[in-house]
Structure formats: C-alpha cells, structure tokens
Amino acid sequence: GENVEQHPSTLSVQEGDSAVIKCTYSDSASNYFPWYKQELGKGPQLIIDIRSNVGEKKDQRIAVTLNKTAKHFSLHITETQPEDSAVYFCAAGGGGSYIPTFGRGTSLIVHP
Amino acid sequence: AAGVIQSPRHLIKEKRETATLKCYPIPRHDTVYWYQQGPGQDPQFLISFYEKMQSDKGSIPDRFSAQQFSDYHSELNMSSLELGDSALYFCASSARLAVNTGELFFGEGSRLTVL
C-alpha cells in the first residue's frame, strides 16, 4: 500500500516569512495529491490539490509542486499570517485506490 | 455551499456502552468515508461506502459497524466502547463519478469521550 512521509512535524515561522512542508510517497501509481488544513477542533479542509499531469499549481499565497520522478510534493505558503497557524496534512491517492493516505501532519505556528 | 454534516458534535459515554454517529454527505455525493483521529494523530481510515455498499475497509474494529442508507447518509455504530475509542471521528464525502481519485470533503467531526 501507499506510504506517505511528511516533514517537518512542527514548523515555526515569523509573520511574513514563507513556509514549506514536504511529503514523499511510495506508490508510483498515485496520481492525486491533496493538502488539508486542520484548525483546532475542526475537520480537515482541502486547501489545494495537484494531479500528476502538472508539476505546479498556485492559488494566491499557496502553491504546491510535484516531482513524480522523485515521488515528492511540497506545499509552499508565502507571506504567512497568524491565521495560517494550523495542522497541515498532505495525502496521496489514486492509482486504483479511492482512499488517500495521509501524512502525519505538520503543525505550523506563525508568530505575529 | 452545503457541507458534510455530522452529529452529534460531542458525545460522552461510559465504558462498554454503545454510541452512534451520523453523517450527512454533500448533496449528490455518492461516497462516504469514516475516519478516526486520535490526539496529535493523522486521520486513520475506518471504512467507506459507495452507493450504499461497503467499498473499502480500513482499521475499523470488529466492535464497530457502519452502513449507508438510501438517502446516502451514513451511521457509524460503536459497541462495547473502550477508553481508547476516545477520539475525533470524521466523516468525509466525495462524488466518485466526478473524480476518480478520492477528492474528499470532511465534516467538522464528532468528538467521542469514553469515561
């Protein structure tokens, strides 16, 4: 089955800095890579996703890159704000399974 | 836009009791997933249903069962509750015919506390 590794587990930045979270996956058949943001006491919310036919996708301050050869993908947040503080999960899916496998999560703390 | 609705949001039970969680998917979504999330953990997949039939099975204990009804809502039944069952339980839904890779939309979760 799929195995997703996510790093770092905790990331602390100053407001306005950039934050990068990296994930690797094991199943080369995976072709869908969503990122979820989970605030305390709430459900994970899809913030951006990328499919294997593109290498990069951007949505305002958030971007995701995918390297299929190396089997890794990353989330980039620019100009971080305190409200970006949350736990971020990457996931990998497709490849015959409808169940995306989650990474262990990254706790992002943005200091004002 | 309508989201995934879960009830109850909070539930407190004693050991060995039974609990039932409900999930109402986004309209026109045909697939429902159940996840369990312990403190500081990533969501663990329990079970999913597509068109009212069990689709995939994850780490769901034998003490738990679930089903999806004709209106596509789903219920997770948990019996003989143990302290370790205390967790956040999330339901997610997707439209499998629209995407083939499991683009999931999560509800706000039900927090179960077993005393």
Chai-1 contact restraints between the chains, C-beta under 6 A:
chainA,res_idxA,chainB,res_idxB,connection_type,confidence,min_distance_angstrom,max_distance_angstrom,comment,restraint_id
A,Y32,B,T101,contact,1.0,0.0,6.0,A-B,restraint_1
A,K42,B,E108,contact,1.0,0.0,6.0,A-B,restraint_2
A,G43,B,F90,contact,1.0,0.0,6.0,A-B,restraint_3
A,G43,B,F106,contact,1.0,0.0,6.0,A-B,restraint_4
A,G43,B,G107,contact,1.0,0.0,6.0,A-B,restraint_5
A,G43,B,E108,contact,1.0,0.0,6.0,A-B,restraint_6
A,G43,B,G109,contact,1.0,0.0,6.0,A-B,restraint_7
A,P44,B,F106,contact,1.0,0.0,6.0,A-B,restraint_8
A,G93,B,T101,contact,1.0,0.0,6.0,A-B,restraint_9
A,G93,B,G102,contact,1.0,0.0,6.0,A-B,restraint_10
A,G94,B,T101,contact,1.0,0.0,6.0,A-B,restraint_11
A,Y98,B,G102,contact,1.0,0.0,6.0,A-B,restraint_12
A,I99,B,F45,contact,1.0,0.0,6.0,A-B,restraint_13
A,I99,B,D56,contact,1.0,0.0,6.0,A-B,restraint_14
A,P100,B,G102,contact,1.0,0.0,6.0,A-B,restraint_15
A,F102,B,D42,contact,1.0,0.0,6.0,A-B,restraint_16
A,F102,B,P43,contact,1.0,0.0,6.0,A-B,restraint_17
A,R104,B,D42,contact,1.0,0.0,6.0,A-B,restraint_18
A,G105,B,D42,contact,1.0,0.0,6.0,A-B,restraint_19
